[in-house]
Amino acid sequence: MGPPAPGGASPSRRLNPVSPVFPPAPERNPPVSHPPASPDRVTPADLLSAVEAVVRDEADLIANTANIAALLFEALPTLNWAGFYFLRDGQLVLGPFQGRIACTRIAMGRGVCGTAAAQRRTIVVPDVHLFPGHIACDAASESEIVVPIVAGETLVGVLDIDSPVKNRFSPADQSLLEGVVALLVRTLPA
């Protein structure tokens, strides 16, 4: 049956660091409201343990961000996009992601991603339609959270998560995703 699951998860919630196993992803169509926590949802501790296991012995940024995007997309409910943009020649360029086709390049300071990157701070947007200059890559998106990836003094890019549900992202989600980015940053060259 294998080693015990990280974080003491029950066998049905086992997170294999090479191939994380989660229950089937929730319906990707916009639900009426954000579903309440349930025992079969992945806990933040389990998710952080899975991310840490995935990146522990891998230094390649593309490999790590591809696995993290897949992990987040499958583990977190009511998402329609999870992925990364990297800073290249003064603009954000699309990296690994899960979800629908996305905007390929985003100018610094433009939209939620460009603003979070320029300000080097996490931005949580409860209703993307009220965010000045929001870039609608997917018309189904209703809320968004963007976490900058900063290594030392260097802006590497951003983690961008979208949901088809307004007010989807809580302070706990922000803390979790900032923890995910911190684990990723530890894999980057000094």
C-alpha positions as semicolon CSV with decimal commas, in nm:
position;residue;x (nm);y (nm);z (nm)
1;M;0,000;0,000;0,000
2;G;0,303;0,230;0,033
3;P;0,440;0,468;0,293
4;P;0,213;0,670;0,522
5;A;0,061;0,975;0,363
6;P;0,225;1,314;0,431
7;G;0,071;1,508;0,716
8;G;-0,110;1,201;0,850
9;A;-0,374;1,204;0,577
10;S;-0,607;0,908;0,566
11;P;-0,525;0,644;0,303
12;S;-0,810;0,770;0,084
13;R;-0,648;1,116;0,090
14;R;-0,292;0,994;0,030
15;L;-0,066;1,242;-0,151
16;N;0,207;1,059;-0,337
17;P;0,494;1,306;-0,389
18;V;0,563;1,170;-0,736
19;S;0,204;1,139;-0,853
20;P;-0,031;1,319;-0,613
21;V;-0,363;1,140;-0,583
22;F;-0,669;1,342;-0,504
23;P;-1,038;1,271;-0,520
24;P;-1,193;1,361;-0,854
25;A;-1,178;1,733;-0,921
26;P;-1,495;1,921;-0,832
27;E;-1,723;2,030;-1,113
28;R;-1,547;2,308;-1,304
29;N;-1,872;2,488;-1,393
30;P;-1,950;2,785;-1,172
31;P;-2,129;2,663;-0,858
32;V;-2,381;2,873;-0,672
33;S;-2,138;2,935;-0,386
34;H;-1,799;2,826;-0,260
35;P;-1,844;2,479;-0,110
36;P;-1,782;2,444;0,263
37;A;-1,480;2,251;0,388
38;S;-1,540;1,879;0,401
39;P;-1,337;1,587;0,534
40;D;-1,247;1,469;0,183
41;R;-1,085;1,801;0,085
42;V;-0,708;1,829;0,098
43;T;-0,591;2,022;0,403
44;P;-0,345;2,312;0,366
45;A;-0,083;2,109;0,555
46;D;-0,129;1,814;0,317
47;L;-0,107;2,040;0,013
48;L;0,210;2,212;0,138
49;S;0,361;1,871;0,216
50;A;0,279;1,752;-0,135
51;V;0,432;2,064;-0,293
52;E;0,743;2,027;-0,079
53;A;0,777;1,661;-0,181
54;V;0,734;1,744;-0,551
55;V;1,002;2,017;-0,553
56;R;1,241;1,868;-0,296
57;D;1,483;1,701;-0,537
58;E;1,413;1,907;-0,848
59;A;1,580;2,237;-0,935
60;D;1,419;2,295;-1,275
61;L;1,176;2,587;-1,262
62;I;0,957;2,465;-1,547
63;A;0,926;2,113;-1,406
64;N;0,843;2,244;-1,060
65;T;0,589;2,501;-1,174
66;A;0,421;2,249;-1,405
67;N;0,374;2,007;-1,116
68;I;0,263;2,281;-0,877
69;A;0,004;2,410;-1,126
70;A;-0,137;2,059;-1,169
71;L;-0,136;1,998;-0,795
72;L;-0,321;2,322;-0,716
73;F;-0,572;2,278;-0,997
74;E;-0,664;1,928;-0,879
75;A;-0,651;1,994;-0,504
76;L;-0,834;2,325;-0,470
77;P;-1,206;2,340;-0,543
78;T;-1,379;2,582;-0,779
79;L;-1,081;2,690;-0,989
80;N;-1,087;2,743;-1,362
81;W;-0,718;2,835;-1,403
82;A;-0,397;2,782;-1,208
83;G;-0,058;2,870;-1,343
84;F;0,249;3,084;-1,366
85;Y;0,382;3,380;-1,557
86;F;0,757;3,454;-1,567
87;L;0,925;3,791;-1,601
88;R;1,105;3,805;-1,937
89;D;1,238;4,126;-2,093
90;G;1,021;4,347;-1,874
91;Q;0,691;4,165;-1,926
92;L;0,517;3,858;-1,787
93;V;0,524;3,556;-2,019
94;L;0,298;3,254;-1,982
95;G;0,448;2,952;-1,808
96;P;0,307;2,614;-1,704
97;F;-0,065;2,616;-1,624
98;Q;-0,385;2,414;-1,598
99;G;-0,709;2,543;-1,748
100;R;-0,820;2,714;-2,067
101;I;-0,590;2,888;-2,311
102;A;-0,445;3,198;-2,146
103;C;-0,302;3,536;-2,235
104;T;0,055;3,480;-2,349
105;R;0,210;3,814;-2,245
106;I;0,107;4,067;-1,982
107;A;0,267;4,409;-1,940
108;M;0,403;4,503;-1,599
109;G;0,143;4,705;-1,410
110;R;-0,144;4,582;-1,630
111;G;-0,426;4,363;-1,502
112;V;-0,410;4,172;-1,175
113;C;-0,093;3,980;-1,269
114;G;0,099;4,284;-1,391
115;T;-0,010;4,489;-1,089
116;A;0,090;4,220;-0,838
117;A;0,425;4,183;-1,014
118;A;0,491;4,559;-1,026
119;Q;0,392;4,606;-0,661
120;R;0,556;4,279;-0,550
121;R;0,262;4,196;-0,327
122;T;-0,022;3,947;-0,329
123;I;-0,345;4,080;-0,472
124;V;-0,679;3,917;-0,398
125;V;-0,966;4,029;-0,621
126;P;-1,312;3,922;-0,498
127;D;-1,481;4,040;-0,821
128;V;-1,256;4,074;-1,126
129;H;-1,516;4,288;-1,303
130;L;-1,451;4,563;-1,047
131;F;-1,071;4,557;-1,085
132;P;-0,954;4,850;-1,302
133;G;-0,780;4,719;-1,611
134;H;-0,865;4,353;-1,549
135;I;-0,755;4,134;-1,840
136;A;-1,027;3,879;-1,916
137;C;-0,835;3,582;-2,054
138;D;-1,129;3,359;-1,957
139;A;-1,473;3,518;-1,942
140;A;-1,577;3,257;-1,682
141;S;-1,339;3,401;-1,421
142;E;-1,511;3,590;-1,140
143;S;-1,235;3,617;-0,877
144;E;-0,857;3,595;-0,880
145;I;-0,552;3,580;-0,656
146;V;-0,199;3,656;-0,775
147;V;0,112;3,591;-0,565
148;P;0,445;3,738;-0,679
149;I;0,748;3,510;-0,690
150;V;1,044;3,704;-0,553
151;A;1,385;3,545;-0,492
152;G;1,603;3,781;-0,290
153;E;1,552;4,111;-0,470
154;T;1,466;3,951;-0,804
155;L;1,111;3,927;-0,936
156;V;1,085;3,587;-1,104
157;G;0,716;3,595;-1,194
158;V;0,373;3,532;-1,044
159;L;0,142;3,249;-0,944
160;D;-0,205;3,325;-1,081
161;I;-0,520;3,144;-0,969
162;D;-0,868;3,215;-1,112
163;S;-1,211;3,099;-1,001
164;P;-1,556;3,108;-1,161
165;V;-1,690;3,204;-0,816
166;K;-1,696;3,558;-0,676
167;N;-1,524;3,602;-0,338
168;R;-1,356;3,260;-0,377
169;F;-1,023;3,346;-0,213
170;S;-0,994;3,390;0,163
171;P;-0,704;3,504;0,384
172;A;-0,639;3,133;0,446
173;D;-0,608;3,076;0,068
174;Q;-0,368;3,370;0,047
175;S;-0,153;3,227;0,326
176;L;-0,156;2,883;0,163
177;L;-0,057;3,011;-0,181
178;E;0,214;3,236;-0,036
179;G;0,345;2,922;0,138
180;V;0,346;2,736;-0,194
181;V;0,545;3,019;-0,355
182;A;0,790;3,021;-0,062
183;L;0,856;2,649;-0,119
184;L;0,913;2,716;-0,490
185;V;1,152;3,004;-0,417
186;R;1,366;2,772;-0,203
187;T;1,441;2,569;-0,519
188;L;1,570;2,870;-0,716
189;P;1,941;2,944;-0,751
190;A;2,071;3,203;-0,506
